[in-house]
Amino acid sequence: MKRPTLDSPKLTEHLPEANFQMIYEEDPPSLFHGHLTDCTISDVEIERPDFSKMWFKNVLFQNVSFENVELTDVVFENCDLSNVNFSGGIIHRVKFIGSKMLGIDLTEATLGNVQFDHCILDFGMFGYSRFKKCVFEHCSMLSSDFVECEFKQVWLTSCKLDGTNFSGTSLAKLDFSDSEFGSLMLASDDLKGLTVSKEQAIGFAQLLGLKIKE
């Protein structure tokens, strides 16, 4: 499968400066919109926040929960989203660029036209999520959880996958040949249609209990 052509975030050339605290303190909070740079968002819990046409750059998120978030036409650039709760979220036309996302919670989320570029996704939680037209490029995804996910037009290249759990997730049409891993957690049925290198194929054969004769 070729790399899917993603619909990019639809952002105007000059976004207004956003004041997260001012919007958050409104009752109820209004739509989050604008450009947010070089700041920290901490100790915030909002149910079903709506971020549209936002650009976060160099933003640190600490102790933040945005459960059932809606993200549309959003860019996160050089942000720290470690342990942020985006579970149940709807993520559409979003880019994560050069961001640290250790332990991020995206369980039961719906992602479409989403790009992860040079991100750290180690220990990320993506179980039971649906991915359509999503790209992972040059990402570290060590010990991440993709249990029982649905992949449609997903592209993954030059990633670190050691210890990642794909149990119950069909890997058909994916290509792991230029990614790095020592071991993965999955079942034999999950492997059907997956492209791997010769060296990786030997590892999978051993995983399935086959004996390789020199």
N, C-alpha and C positions, 0 to 999 in steps of 0.2 A: 504494500500500500504506500502511496506517495504521501508526503506531508500534507495534511489538509490546509486549505486556504482559509484562514480565520477572518471573521469580521472584526476589524479593529475597533477599539473604544471610540465612540463618536464624541470628541471633545472639541470645543471651540479653541481658537488660537490663544486667546487671552482670558483665562478663567479668573473670576474675582477671588480675592483673598478670603478664605473662609475662617470663621471664628467658631470652632467646635463648641467651646464652653457656652457661648451665647445661644447657639441653636439648641444645645442639649438642655439648657435650663428653661426653655419654653415649655408650656404645658398645653397640649402634648408637643413633643419635639417636632419641628417641621422637617421638610426634606433637606438632607445634607447635600450641599452643592458648592463647588469651588475648589480652590487650590490651598492645600495645607502643607507647610514646610517647616522643618527644623523645630519640632516640638514633641512633647510627651502627652499622651492620652492615658490616664491612669484611673483605676478604681471606678470603672463605668460599667453599668449593666443596663442594656436597653433591649426590650423584646420587639422584634420585627422593625428594626431601623431601616430606613430607605436611603441609600447613598446613590445618587445619580450624577453623572458628569463631575466626578471628583478626581483630583490628582494629589495623592499623598507622597511626599518626598522627604526622606530622612525623618520619619515619624516613628517614635517608640511607643508601642502599645503595652501597657502593664496592667495585669489583672482586669482584663476587658472581656465582656461577654456580649456578643451581638447575635444571640440565638434567633434563628429564622430570618436572618438579614436578607435584604434585597440589594444586590450590587449590580448596577447597570452602567456601562461606559465609565469604568473606574480604572485608574493606574496606581499601583503601589510600587514606588521606586526607592530602593535602598532603605526599606523599612524593617523594623523588628516586630513581627507579628507572632512571636513565640507564645504558645499556649492560649492564643485568642480563640474564643468559641464562636465559630461560624456554623454550628450544626444546624441542619435543616434549611440552610440558606439557598437562595436562588442567585447564581453567579453567572452573569451574561455580559459578554464583550468586556472582559477584564484582563489586565496584564499585571503579573507579579514579576518585577525585574530586580535582580540582585538583592533579594530580600531574605531575611532570616525568619524561618517559620517553624522552629522546633516545636514539636508537639501540638501543632495547630489542629483544631477540631473541625473537620468538615464532614462529619458523619451525616448520612441521610441527606446530603445536599444534591442539588441539580446544577451542573456546570456545563455551559455551552459557549463556544468561542473564547476559551480561556487559555492563556499562555503563561507557563512558568519558565522563566529564563534565568539561569545562574542563581537558583534559589537553594536554600538549605531547608529541606523538608523532613529531616530525620525525625523519627518517632511520630510522624504525622498520622492523624486518624481520618481516613477517608471511607471507612466501611459503609456498605449499603448505599453508596452514592451513584448517581448517573452522570456519565461523562459523554458529551457529544461534541466533536470537533475541538479537542483539547490537545495541547502540545506541552511536553516536558523536555527541555533542552538544557544540558549541562547542569543538571540538578543532583544534589545529594539527597537520597531518599532512604537512608539506612534505617532498617527496622520499622518501616512505615506499614500501615495497615490498610489494605485494599480488599478486605473480605467482602465477597458477594457484591461486587460492583458491576455496573453495566457499562461496557466500553463500546462506543461507536465513533469511528474515525479518530482514534487516539494515536498520537505519535510520540514516541519516546526515544531520545537519542543522547548518547554520551552521558549517561547517568550512572550513579552509584546506587546499587540496589541490594546490597548484601543484607540478608535477614528480613527482607520485605515479605509480607504475607499477602499472597494473591489467592488464598483458598476460596473456591467457589466462584471465581471470576474467570471468564473465558478470555484467553490471551490471543485468540485467533486474529490474524492480520497484524499483530504487533511484531516489532523487530528489536530484539535485545542484543544483536550481534556486536554492537559497538559500545555496549554498556558493561559495567563491571559488577560482578557478584561472585561470592564464594558459595553461598547457599540461599535458597528461597523456600518459602513455605507455600506449597500448592499441591494439588492432586493431579494425577496423570491426565485426567480429562481436561484440566485447565490448559494443558500444553498444546492441544490440537490446533494447528495452524500458526503456531509461533515460530518465527525465524530466529535462529541462533547460529553462532559460529561453530566450527568443528570442535574447538576446545570445550565450548559450553555444552555441546551435544554429548560429549563423553561424560561430563558431570551429571547431566540429566539421566543418562543411561545408568549410571551408578546409583542415582537417587531412586530409580525404579527397580533396583535390585539386579540389574544385568551385570554380568561379569565380562570385562573387556579382555580379549586375548591378544597379546602382542604378536 
